[in-house]
Amino acid sequence: MTTPAVLILLGPPGAGKGTQARRLEEKFGLVQLSTGDMLRAAVAAGTDAGKAAKTVMDAGELVSDEIVINILRDRLKEEDVAKGAILDGFPRTTVQAEALDGLLAENGQSVNAAIAMEVDDAAMVERISGRYTCAGCGEGYHDSFKQPAAEGVCDNCGSTEFKRRADDKAETVGARLEAYHAQTAPLIAYYDEKGQLSRVDAMGDIDAITAKMTEMVESAIS
């Protein structure tokens, strides 16, 4: 029986982790596991770890690493992750990374690859802060890359109302990128030292990024 693969995607908001994770899921039969989704599912299912998480969350406190690891331990036993998982949002710190290594070791597993999706911060600020959508149908536009054919009129539904997400402002995006680099730099060093880190330029063509990441994953799980 093949040991289930475990992949970690590292990258700031807007780097395209979600898009690439979905493509890797389809290509390799993996399941993307989000910490938030797992917590909600465990609470809803009433598992021991879920009950512990609910008690903490009801008190308005942060769920401990130990509880998250226990929820992940339960989730990795489920049938749909028989081929492996892509972890989204965990680990965030080297302490969590060490705890994850311990959990995987229980089943003779290890992290196959931690892929760092690298971005140009200035370009990312422009990419994200320039986004806006039609308030009527949700069609996406961009100040620099995709404006309506007729100024102020949605190509799709003809609405003249548009909206921007509050957290897409340039200052907010810049702050999120700074926070990401500060939190993730130790993780990148951690996986680099263990020989598990791969890096990919996440600023290029989406299909080209997928092709590169597919090569990385194939090499890591072969």
Buried (B, 14 or more C-beta within 10 A) or exposed (E): EEEBBBBBBBBBBBBBBBEBBEBBBEEBEBBBBBBEEBBBBBBEEEBEBBBBBBEBBEEEEEBEBEBBBBBBBBBBEEEEBBBBBBBBBBBBBEEBBEBBBEBBEEEEBBBBBBBBBBBEBEEBBBBBBBBBBBBBEEBEBBEEEEBBEEEEBBBEEEBEEBEBEEEBBEEBBBEBBEEBEEEBEEBBEBBBEEEBBBBBEBBEEEEEBBEBBBEBBEEBBE
